[in-house]
Each structure stands twice: as structure tokens, then as C-alpha cells.
Amino acid sequence: RAPPTRKMASAAILRPLLALSEHQCREALAIDVDFSLPALRVIRSLDQVIIAEVQDFATQWMWSCNHERPNMALGGITPKQRLAMTA
């Protein structure tokens, strides 16, 4: 049996690969490469993706509320419009 080549050795090292992708649009969400990927590492990667998605959703919602949604307590204008009036 021939000894492993450098290319074969590199492929063996990088084999444990976690690629998380969104199924519907095939968007790559995260990638982790290491010598091994124990279950806790996979869970941590998933948690980071979920937290990032929730943070992005919350940020978009907050921007929409401040810039696009009229607020009846402010007389039917957005908070951003109210801020511009006071500045």
C-alpha cells in the first residue's frame, strides 16, 4: 500500500465539514471546518445562525416601525418624522 500523498492527507484533515444551508433558496448560512465536529459544536453553530436570523428580523421590524408605520399616539406620523420635526 502506497503512503498517503500530501493532497490525500489534506483532504482527510478537512473532511469534517458543517455546511448549513436554507433549504428553499439554497442560501449558505454558515460553514464550519475543523478536525472534528462534535455534537455540541454543531449545536453552537446552529444557535449562532438562529440568533443572527432573529436579530436581523428584529432589526428590520424596528426600522419599519420607526420609519414606515404611522403611530396614532404621534398624530398618525412615524417616530422618524416626529424626530425630524423636533430637530
HELIX and SHEET records of a PDB file:
HELIX    1   1 ARG A    6  ILE A   13  1                                   8    
HELIX    2   2 ALA A   39  HIS A   67  1                                  29    
HELIX    3   3 MET A   72  LEU A   74  5                                   3    
HELIX    4   4 PRO A   79  THR A   86  1                                   8    
SHEET    1   A 2 LEU A  17  SER A  21  0                                        
SHEET    2   A 2 ALA A  28  VAL A  33 -1                                        
END                                                                             
